[in-house]
Amino acid sequence: MSFGIYIAGFAILIGGLIYGAIIMHVAAHWIAVGAIVLLGIAVMKGVHSTRGKDLQK
């Protein structure tokens, strides 16, 4: 799976969670904190899942 597709899927997930939080009247600063944390997790998991194996010398 490519990194771009992985991040796009995670962005859709984050968007849905943000929408749900807005409907539940969660404070905007907590929504922003949650989105930033989820974006960081997405990048870490995406890099881990899509990187090639390191070559050992």
N, C-alpha and C positions, 0 to 999 in steps of 0.2 A: 504494500500500500504506500502511496506517495505521501510525503509530508504535507503537501498542500491540501489534499483531500482530507487528511486526518484533521488538520486545523480548521478546515471549512465545516466539517461535521461537528467539531467541538464548539465552533462559533454559533452554529444553529442551536446547540444545546444550551449554551450560555444565554443566548437571546431569549429562549423559551423560559429559562429560570428567571431572568430579569423581568420578563412580562408577568410571570406569576407573582413575583415579589411586589411589583407595582400594584397589581390587583389586590394583594393582601395588605396594602398600605404600609409596607416596610419603609423605614427612613432611607432617603437617597444615599446617604453616606455609607450605610451598611450594604446597600446594593452595589455600590462602587467597589467596596472592599471585597465583597464576594466575587465580583466579576474579575477583579485583578488576580485574586488567588486562583480562581479556576483557569484563567488564561495562563498563569505560570505553570500550573499542573499540566495543562494541555501541551505546552511547549516541551516540558520535560518528558512527558510520556510519548509525544510525537517523535522527538529526537531519539529516544531509547528504542522505539518500535521500528523506526525506518532507517536507522543508520546501518552502514555496512559493518561487517566484522573487522576489527582492527587487525592489521597484519603484525605478526611478531617477527623480530629479526633474530 
